[in-house]
Amino acid sequence: MNNKTVAQVLGAVGVAVLITSPILLVFGAASTGFVLFQAVTGLILLGFWVGLDMEQVSRVFSGRGSFFMTTAAGLGLVLAIALGIANYAVATKFPKTWDLSQNKIFTLTEDTQKTLAGLKSPIHAYAFLTPTDRQYGVAKDLLDRYHDLAKSNFEYEFVDADKSPQLVSSFGIKKDNGPVLAIETTTKQQEKVGELNEEGLTNALVKITHQAQKKIYFTTGHGEADIKDKQGQDGYALMVDKLANEGINAETFSLVETKDVPSDAAAVLIVGPHKRFLEQEAQSLKTYLEKGGRVLLMLDPQIDVGLDKLLGMYGIELDNDVVIDPLARLQGTSPDVPIIQQYASSDITKGFSEYTVFPSTRSLVAANETGVDRPLALATTNPTAFGETDFAQLAQGTASPEGKKRGSLAVAILAKKAVTGNDKRSEEARLVVFGSSQWADNRWSQIGGNEDFFMNTVSYLAEATDRITIRARSRDASHLTMTPQQTTLVQFFSIDVLPVTLIAIGIAVWRVRRSK
């Protein structure tokens, strides 16, 4: 390789280095000092070219070569400026992003979008993090997405907890042990965000914006599920906490002690009783419904709770069976845990398409009854299911569909009846019955759409219709966590080293071939 070829290669590298220096500075991939060093290096390389191949340089900058080079450079500059202006205009006026992640982790869920759209006054979020904190990037990305959607109704700022101890204290946050995110309304109502993710932030927004609290009552005295049990698989504390986050508070009561349903009850929930209700208790429930009450019954198979007569008044019959679906084994569960994918059109299931699982459920029948709109089968099994009535055979694991009721069996039914009278609680009675109580307990509620189905049902009964939705929840993502130094290094190689190399090779090849 002769001196002229070396000079042309050095000149090409020098031009490439000079071109990428301002780009490096704009994108912040290197410090100002480094950019200046790179620019000087480019000039030095160009100097070598001039010194080693003065004759070629003279030809380039004289005659037609000079004219064409100047014209090409000018046109290139004009094109670069035009593209820059067009890019800025499009990015500013018509911003658009695409979420290509598998679980759409960068797209806010329907619930979050509805919540932000329903904000009637601005919300201010405080993130108690500094740029050196590991969670800083996650928090900023999350808060940016909320702000982009809600605009001025959702603003945020990062706060150094060490420099603002009074603000931290006002939220009741303990240093080094507690939430790092909190929100506040214009009226100074405050709420801590339990987890730094979309589910946690949206739950906090719902809680702080739903000041009109609803109250529901769970019956006790018949072996029902424990709404305070957080550890046991069959407890209901998880769902009760979720309801509280949405402004629906739960309490327990005994029909034996109170005789009447509390006057502030938005709904009564009877979850998994194992003993019969007394006649006076059944009568109290009947009176409550006749006045426009709302009741959710979740009755497990093989247990007679003494409410058949009440259910019959609303056109609902309980089958004494256990639903078996052979197809469930292929879908990843056991046959006595049917997977539900068929839902009727109703206020509860509007827009609901998630699968749910119903472990150990009985089937239900919607019958005609005078004065009742025909009960609606909210959820039905696959056509391959059947109702096993031979419990001894079931216990041995040899259930057979022969001679059994088969097909799409109802596992949840909604019944409504118009109400008249001066002392009515509402315009219509609403009764929802499920053939199982396990599907919404601590163990099963987090599978598929079980949580949303339960929450939407309770919201419908309590007339919290704005909370009938598909809720935000954590979605798995693959993250590559890098230190600021590693990020800068990646930017440097992608914005500087790689382009410089490609440009230099291109220019060098062109100049060498031109010189032959």
C-alpha positions as CSV (number, residue, x, y, z in Angstrom):
1,M,0.0,0.0,0.0
2,N,1.6,3.3,-1.1
3,N,1.6,6.6,0.7
4,K,-1.2,8.0,-1.5
5,T,-3.5,5.2,-0.7
6,V,-2.8,5.5,3.0
7,A,-3.4,9.3,2.8
8,Q,-6.8,8.7,1.1
9,V,-7.9,6.2,3.8
10,L,-6.8,8.6,6.6
11,G,-8.6,11.4,4.9
12,A,-11.8,9.3,4.6
13,V,-11.6,8.5,8.4
14,G,-11.0,12.1,9.2
15,V,-14.1,13.2,7.2
16,A,-16.2,10.5,8.9
17,V,-15.0,11.5,12.3
18,L,-15.8,15.2,11.7
19,I,-19.3,14.3,10.4
20,T,-20.2,12.2,13.5
21,S,-18.7,14.5,16.1
22,P,-21.7,16.9,16.3
23,I,-24.1,13.9,16.1
24,L,-22.4,12.4,19.1
25,L,-22.8,15.7,21.0
26,V,-26.5,16.0,20.2
27,F,-27.4,12.5,21.4
28,G,-25.3,12.9,24.5
29,A,-23.3,9.7,23.9
30,A,-20.1,11.4,25.0
31,S,-18.8,14.4,26.9
32,T,-18.1,17.7,25.3
33,G,-14.4,17.2,25.9
34,F,-14.4,13.9,24.1
35,V,-16.3,15.4,21.1
36,L,-13.8,18.2,20.8
37,F,-11.0,15.6,21.0
38,Q,-12.6,13.6,18.2
39,A,-13.1,16.7,16.1
40,V,-9.4,17.6,16.5
41,T,-8.5,14.1,15.6
42,G,-10.5,14.3,12.4
43,L,-8.7,17.5,11.5
44,I,-5.3,15.9,12.1
45,L,-6.2,13.0,9.9
46,L,-7.3,15.4,7.2
47,G,-3.9,17.1,7.7
48,F,-2.1,13.9,7.0
49,W,-4.1,13.4,3.8
50,V,-3.1,16.9,2.7
51,G,0.5,16.4,3.5
52,L,0.9,13.0,2.0
53,D,-1.2,13.5,-1.2
54,M,-1.2,17.2,-2.0
55,E,-1.6,16.6,-5.7
56,Q,-4.8,14.6,-5.2
57,V,-6.1,17.2,-2.8
58,S,-5.4,20.0,-5.4
59,R,-7.4,18.0,-8.0
60,V,-10.3,17.5,-5.6
61,F,-10.6,21.2,-4.8
62,S,-9.9,22.6,-8.3
63,G,-11.7,22.5,-11.6
64,R,-14.7,20.4,-12.2
65,G,-13.8,18.2,-9.2
66,S,-14.2,21.2,-7.0
67,F,-17.5,22.2,-8.6
68,F,-19.0,18.7,-8.3
69,M,-17.7,18.3,-4.7
70,T,-19.1,21.6,-3.6
71,T,-22.4,20.9,-5.3
72,A,-22.7,17.4,-3.8
73,A,-21.8,18.8,-0.3
74,G,-24.3,21.6,-0.7
75,L,-27.1,19.3,-1.8
76,G,-26.2,16.8,0.9
77,L,-26.3,19.6,3.6
78,V,-29.7,20.9,2.3
79,L,-31.1,17.3,2.3
80,A,-29.8,16.7,5.8
81,I,-31.4,19.9,7.1
82,A,-34.7,19.1,5.3
83,L,-34.8,15.6,6.7
84,G,-34.0,17.0,10.2
85,I,-36.8,19.5,10.0
86,A,-39.2,16.9,8.7
87,N,-38.3,14.5,11.4
88,Y,-38.7,17.1,14.1
89,A,-42.1,18.2,12.7
90,V,-43.4,14.7,12.5
91,A,-42.1,13.7,16.0
92,T,-43.5,16.9,17.5
93,K,-46.9,17.1,15.8
94,F,-47.6,13.4,15.2
95,P,-45.8,11.4,17.8
96,K,-46.2,7.7,17.4
97,T,-44.8,4.7,19.1
98,W,-45.1,0.9,18.5
99,D,-45.2,-1.6,21.3
100,L,-43.5,-4.7,19.8
101,S,-43.0,-6.5,23.2
102,Q,-44.7,-9.9,23.6
103,N,-46.9,-9.0,26.5
104,K,-47.4,-5.3,25.4
105,I,-45.6,-4.1,28.5
106,F,-45.3,-0.6,27.1
107,T,-49.0,-0.2,26.5
108,L,-51.3,1.0,29.2
109,T,-54.3,-1.4,29.8
110,E,-57.9,-0.5,29.2
111,D,-58.5,0.0,32.9
112,T,-55.7,2.5,33.2
113,Q,-56.8,4.4,30.1
114,K,-60.4,4.6,31.4
115,T,-59.1,5.8,34.8
116,L,-56.9,8.5,33.3
117,A,-59.7,9.6,31.0
118,G,-62.0,9.9,34.0
119,L,-59.8,12.2,36.0
120,K,-61.8,15.3,36.8
121,S,-58.9,17.2,38.5
122,P,-55.1,17.1,38.2
123,I,-53.1,14.5,40.0
124,H,-49.5,15.1,41.0
125,A,-47.1,12.2,41.5
126,Y,-44.0,12.2,43.6
127,A,-41.2,9.7,42.9
128,F,-38.8,9.6,45.8
129,L,-35.8,8.5,43.6
130,T,-32.6,10.0,42.2
131,P,-31.0,9.2,38.9
132,T,-28.5,6.9,40.6
133,D,-31.3,4.7,42.0
134,R,-31.9,1.4,40.2
135,Q,-35.6,2.0,39.9
136,Y,-35.3,5.5,38.4
137,G,-35.5,4.4,34.8
138,V,-38.5,2.2,35.4
139,A,-40.4,4.9,37.3
140,K,-39.7,7.6,34.7
141,D,-40.9,5.3,31.8
142,L,-44.1,4.5,33.7
143,L,-44.8,8.1,34.7
144,D,-44.1,9.3,31.2
145,R,-46.7,7.0,29.8
146,Y,-49.3,8.2,32.3
147,H,-48.5,11.8,31.5
148,D,-48.5,11.3,27.8
149,L,-52.1,10.0,28.0
150,A,-53.5,12.3,30.7
151,K,-51.5,15.4,29.7
152,S,-51.9,18.2,32.4
153,N,-54.2,16.0,34.5
154,F,-51.2,13.9,35.5
155,E,-47.9,15.6,36.4
156,Y,-45.0,14.2,38.2
157,E,-41.6,15.1,39.7
158,F,-38.7,13.2,41.2
159,V,-37.8,14.1,44.7
160,D,-34.6,13.4,46.7
161,A,-35.9,12.0,49.9
162,D,-32.8,13.1,51.8
163,K,-33.4,16.7,50.8
164,S,-37.2,16.7,51.3
165,P,-37.8,14.9,54.6
166,Q,-40.9,16.9,55.4
167,L,-42.6,15.9,52.1
168,V,-41.7,12.2,52.7
169,S,-43.1,12.4,56.2
170,S,-46.4,14.0,55.0
171,F,-47.0,10.8,53.0
172,G,-46.2,8.6,55.9
173,I,-43.3,7.0,54.0
174,K,-40.4,5.5,56.1
175,K,-37.0,6.1,54.6
176,D,-35.4,3.0,53.1
177,N,-38.4,0.9,53.9
178,G,-41.6,1.7,52.0
179,P,-43.1,2.9,48.7
180,V,-41.1,5.1,46.5
181,L,-44.1,6.6,44.7
182,A,-47.0,8.6,46.0
183,I,-49.8,10.7,44.5
184,E,-51.7,13.8,45.6
185,T,-54.8,15.6,44.4
186,T,-55.3,19.4,44.3
187,T,-57.2,19.1,47.5
188,K,-54.2,17.5,49.2
189,Q,-55.7,14.0,49.4
190,Q,-52.7,11.6,49.4
191,E,-52.2,8.0,48.5
192,K,-49.1,5.8,48.6
193,V,-48.5,3.5,45.6
194,G,-47.9,0.0,46.9
195,E,-45.8,-1.3,44.0
196,L,-43.9,0.5,41.3
197,N,-45.8,-0.8,38.3
198,E,-49.0,0.0,36.4
199,E,-51.2,-2.1,38.6
200,G,-50.0,-0.3,41.8
201,L,-50.3,3.2,40.3
202,T,-53.7,2.6,38.7
203,N,-55.0,1.1,41.9
204,A,-53.8,4.2,43.8
205,L,-55.5,6.5,41.3
206,V,-58.8,4.6,41.6
207,K,-58.7,4.7,45.4
208,I,-57.9,8.4,45.6
209,T,-60.5,9.4,43.0
210,H,-63.4,7.2,44.3
211,Q,-64.3,9.0,47.5
212,A,-67.9,7.7,47.5
213,Q,-67.3,4.5,49.3
214,K,-69.6,1.4,48.9
215,K,-70.1,-1.2,51.6
216,I,-70.7,-4.8,51.1
217,Y,-71.4,-7.5,53.7
218,F,-70.3,-11.1,53.9
219,T,-72.5,-13.4,55.9
220,T,-71.0,-15.5,58.7
221,G,-72.2,-18.4,60.9
222,H,-72.4,-21.1,58.2
223,G,-68.7,-21.9,57.7
224,E,-68.3,-19.3,55.0
225,A,-64.9,-18.3,53.6
226,D,-62.8,-16.1,55.9
227,I,-62.4,-12.6,54.4
228,K,-59.5,-11.8,56.8
229,D,-57.5,-14.9,56.0
230,K,-54.4,-13.9,54.0
231,Q,-52.4,-17.1,54.4
232,G,-54.9,-19.9,53.7
233,Q,-55.6,-20.9,50.1
234,D,-59.3,-20.8,50.7
235,G,-59.4,-17.3,52.3
236,Y,-60.8,-14.3,50.6
237,A,-58.6,-11.5,52.0
238,L,-56.9,-11.0,48.6
239,M,-60.1,-10.2,46.9
240,V,-61.3,-8.1,49.8
241,D,-58.2,-6.0,49.6
242,K,-58.6,-5.5,45.9
243,L,-62.2,-4.4,46.4
244,A,-61.0,-1.9,49.1
245,N,-58.6,-0.4,46.6
246,E,-61.6,0.4,44.4
247,G,-63.7,2.0,47.1
248,I,-65.8,-1.1,48.0
249,N,-65.3,-1.9,51.7
250,A,-66.2,-5.3,53.1
251,E,-67.6,-6.2,56.5
252,T,-69.2,-9.3,58.0
253,F,-72.5,-9.7,59.7
254,S,-74.8,-12.5,61.0
255,L,-78.4,-12.7,60.0
256,V,-79.1,-14.5,63.3
257,E,-77.9,-11.5,65.3
258,T,-79.1,-8.7,63.1
259,K,-82.2,-10.4,61.6
260,D,-82.2,-7.7,58.8
261,V,-79.6,-6.8,56.3
262,P,-77.8,-3.5,57.3
263,S,-79.3,-0.4,55.7
264,D,-76.0,0.7,54.2
265,A,-75.4,-2.6,52.4
266,A,-74.7,-2.2,48.7
267,A,-74.7,-6.0,48.4
268,V,-74.7,-9.2,50.4
269,L,-72.2,-11.9,49.6
270,I,-72.7,-15.5,50.7
271,V,-69.4,-17.3,49.9
272,G,-69.0,-21.1,50.4
273,P,-71.4,-21.8,53.3
274,H,-71.2,-25.4,54.7
275,K,-74.3,-25.3,56.9
276,R,-78.0,-24.7,56.3
277,F,-79.5,-21.2,56.7
278,L,-82.2,-21.0,59.3
279,E,-85.7,-20.3,58.0
280,Q,-85.6,-16.8,59.5
281,E,-82.3,-16.1,57.8
282,A,-83.7,-17.2,54.4
283,Q,-86.7,-15.0,55.1
284,S,-84.5,-12.0,55.8
285,L,-82.7,-12.5,52.5
286,K,-86.0,-12.9,50.7
287,T,-87.2,-9.6,52.2
288,Y,-84.0,-7.9,51.3
289,L,-84.2,-8.9,47.7
290,E,-87.9,-8.0,47.4
291,K,-86.9,-4.4,48.4
292,G,-84.3,-4.3,45.6
293,G,-81.4,-5.8,47.4
294,R,-78.3,-7.3,45.7
295,V,-77.0,-10.8,46.6
296,L,-74.1,-12.9,45.4
297,L,-74.3,-16.6,46.2
298,M,-71.3,-18.9,45.7
299,L,-72.4,-22.4,46.6
300,D,-70.1,-25.4,46.4
301,P,-71.4,-28.8,45.3
302,Q,-72.7,-31.5,47.6
303,I,-73.8,-29.0,50.2
304,D,-77.5,-28.2,50.9
305,V,-77.6,-24.7,52.5
306,G,-81.4,-24.5,52.6
307,L,-81.8,-21.7,50.0
308,D,-83.4,-23.7,47.1
309,K,-86.8,-22.1,47.7
310,L,-85.4,-18.6,47.5
311,L,-83.5,-19.4,44.4
312,G,-86.6,-20.9,42.8
313,M,-88.4,-17.6,43.2
314,Y,-85.8,-16.2,40.8
315,G,-85.8,-19.0,38.4
316,I,-82.6,-20.7,39.4
317,E,-82.1,-24.3,40.3
318,L,-79.0,-26.0,41.7
319,D,-77.9,-29.3,40.2
320,N,-76.5,-31.8,42.7
321,D,-73.5,-32.7,40.6
322,V,-69.8,-31.8,40.0
323,V,-68.9,-30.5,36.5
324,I,-66.3,-32.7,34.7
325,D,-64.7,-31.6,31.5
326,P,-62.3,-34.1,29.8
327,L,-61.1,-31.3,27.6
328,A,-59.7,-29.5,30.7
329,R,-56.8,-32.0,30.8
330,L,-55.7,-30.9,27.4
331,Q,-56.0,-27.3,28.5
332,G,-53.6,-27.8,31.4
333,T,-56.0,-28.5,34.4
334,S,-57.7,-31.6,35.8
335,P,-61.1,-32.6,34.6
336,D,-62.9,-31.3,37.7
337,V,-61.4,-27.8,37.1
338,P,-63.2,-26.8,33.9
339,I,-61.9,-23.9,31.9
340,I,-64.6,-21.4,31.0
341,Q,-64.4,-19.5,27.7
342,Q,-68.1,-18.8,26.9
343,Y,-69.8,-15.8,28.4
344,A,-73.2,-14.3,27.8
345,S,-73.6,-10.6,26.8
346,S,-74.3,-8.7,30.0
347,D,-73.2,-5.6,32.0
348,I,-70.9,-7.9,34.0
349,T,-69.2,-9.6,31.0
350,K,-69.2,-6.7,28.6
351,G,-65.8,-6.8,26.8
352,F,-64.7,-9.8,28.9
353,S,-62.9,-12.5,26.9
354,E,-60.4,-13.9,29.3
355,Y,-60.6,-17.5,30.3
356,T,-61.6,-18.4,33.9
357,V,-61.2,-21.6,35.9
358,F,-63.9,-23.1,38.1
359,P,-62.5,-25.7,40.5
360,S,-65.0,-28.2,41.9
361,T,-68.2,-26.5,40.6
362,R,-71.7,-27.6,40.4
363,S,-73.9,-26.8,37.3
364,L,-76.9,-24.5,37.5
365,V,-80.2,-24.3,35.6
366,A,-82.0,-21.2,34.5
367,A,-85.7,-21.9,34.6
368,N,-88.7,-19.7,33.8
369,E,-90.4,-18.0,36.7
370,T,-93.4,-15.6,36.8
371,G,-92.3,-12.0,37.3
372,V,-88.7,-12.7,36.6
373,D,-86.8,-11.9,33.4
374,R,-85.5,-15.3,32.3
375,P,-82.3,-15.8,34.3
376,L,-79.1,-15.4,32.2
377,A,-76.4,-18.0,32.1
378,L,-73.4,-15.7,32.5
379,A,-70.7,-18.4,32.0
380,T,-71.0,-21.9,30.5
381,T,-68.6,-24.8,30.1
382,N,-67.2,-26.3,26.9
383,P,-69.7,-28.6,25.1
384,T,-67.5,-31.6,26.2
385,A,-68.5,-31.2,29.9
386,F,-70.9,-33.3,31.9
387,G,-72.3,-33.2,35.4
388,E,-71.1,-36.2,37.5
389,T,-73.8,-37.2,40.1
390,D,-72.1,-40.5,41.2
391,F,-69.8,-39.0,43.9
392,A,-68.4,-42.4,44.9
393,Q,-67.3,-42.9,41.3
394,L,-65.9,-39.4,41.2
395,A,-63.9,-40.0,44.4
396,Q,-62.3,-43.0,42.7
397,G,-61.4,-40.9,39.7
398,T,-63.6,-42.9,37.3
399,A,-66.2,-40.3,36.3
400,S,-68.2,-41.2,33.2
401,P,-70.5,-39.1,31.0
402,E,-72.8,-42.1,30.4
403,G,-76.4,-41.2,31.4
404,K,-75.3,-37.8,32.8
405,K,-76.3,-34.3,31.7
406,R,-73.9,-33.2,29.0
407,G,-73.1,-30.1,27.0
408,S,-72.5,-26.4,27.7
409,L,-73.4,-26.3,31.4
410,A,-74.1,-23.0,33.3
411,V,-71.7,-22.4,36.2
412,A,-72.9,-18.8,36.8
413,I,-76.4,-17.2,36.5
414,L,-77.8,-13.7,36.8
415,A,-81.4,-13.1,37.7
416,K,-83.2,-9.7,38.0
417,K,-86.7,-8.7,39.1
418,A,-88.3,-5.3,39.0
419,V,-89.2,-3.8,42.5
420,T,-92.2,-1.8,43.6
421,G,-93.2,-0.2,46.9
422,N,-92.2,2.9,48.9
423,D,-89.5,1.3,51.0
424,K,-87.5,-0.1,48.2
425,R,-83.7,0.0,48.2
426,S,-83.4,0.2,44.4
427,E,-85.4,-0.3,41.2
428,E,-84.6,-3.9,40.8
429,A,-83.4,-6.9,42.7
430,R,-80.2,-8.6,41.4
431,L,-79.1,-12.1,42.3
432,V,-76.0,-13.7,40.9
433,V,-75.3,-17.4,41.7
434,F,-72.0,-19.3,41.1
435,G,-71.7,-23.1,41.4
436,S,-68.3,-22.8,43.3
437,S,-66.7,-20.5,45.9
438,Q,-63.1,-21.7,45.3
439,W,-62.6,-20.0,42.0
440,A,-62.2,-16.5,43.7
441,D,-60.3,-17.5,46.8
442,N,-56.7,-16.6,47.5
443,R,-55.4,-19.6,45.5
444,W,-57.5,-19.4,42.3
445,S,-58.4,-15.7,42.0
446,Q,-55.1,-14.8,40.3
447,I,-55.5,-17.4,37.5
448,G,-56.7,-16.2,34.1
449,G,-59.6,-13.7,34.4
450,N,-61.0,-15.0,37.7
451,E,-60.1,-11.8,39.5
452,D,-61.8,-9.5,36.9
453,F,-64.9,-11.8,36.8
454,F,-65.3,-11.6,40.5
455,M,-64.6,-7.9,40.8
456,N,-66.9,-7.0,37.9
457,T,-69.7,-9.1,39.5
458,V,-69.4,-7.3,42.8
459,S,-69.1,-3.9,41.1
460,Y,-72.2,-4.6,39.1
461,L,-74.2,-5.6,42.2
462,A,-72.9,-2.6,44.2
463,E,-73.6,-0.3,41.2
464,A,-70.0,0.7,40.9
465,T,-70.3,0.3,37.2
466,D,-67.3,2.4,36.3
467,R,-65.2,-0.4,37.8
468,I,-66.4,-3.1,35.4
469,T,-63.3,-3.4,33.4
470,I,-60.2,-5.5,32.7
471,R,-57.8,-4.4,35.4
472,A,-54.2,-3.5,35.1
473,R,-51.8,-6.1,36.4
474,S,-48.2,-6.8,36.3
475,R,-46.9,-8.3,33.0
476,D,-43.7,-10.3,32.7
477,A,-41.0,-8.6,30.8
478,S,-37.4,-9.3,29.9
479,H,-35.2,-6.4,31.1
480,L,-31.5,-5.6,30.4
481,T,-30.3,-3.5,33.3
482,M,-27.2,-1.4,32.5
483,T,-25.2,1.1,34.5
484,P,-25.0,4.7,33.2
485,Q,-21.4,3.9,32.0
486,Q,-22.6,0.8,30.1
487,T,-25.4,2.8,28.5
488,T,-23.0,5.5,27.4
489,L,-20.6,2.8,26.0
490,V,-23.5,1.2,23.9
491,Q,-24.5,4.7,22.6
492,F,-20.9,5.5,21.8
493,F,-20.4,2.4,19.7
494,S,-23.8,2.6,18.0
495,I,-23.7,6.3,17.3
496,D,-20.0,6.9,16.7
497,V,-17.8,3.9,16.2
498,L,-20.0,1.9,13.8
499,P,-21.1,4.9,11.6
500,V,-17.5,6.2,11.5
501,T,-16.2,2.8,10.4
502,L,-18.8,2.4,7.7
503,I,-18.5,5.9,6.4
504,A,-14.7,5.7,6.4
505,I,-14.7,2.4,4.5
506,G,-17.1,3.7,1.9
507,I,-15.2,7.0,1.3
508,A,-11.8,5.2,1.3
509,V,-13.0,2.6,-1.2
510,W,-14.5,5.3,-3.4
511,R,-11.3,7.4,-3.4
512,V,-9.0,4.5,-4.0
513,R,-11.0,3.3,-7.0
514,R,-11.2,6.8,-8.4
515,S,-7.4,7.2,-8.2
516,K,-6.7,4.1,-10.3
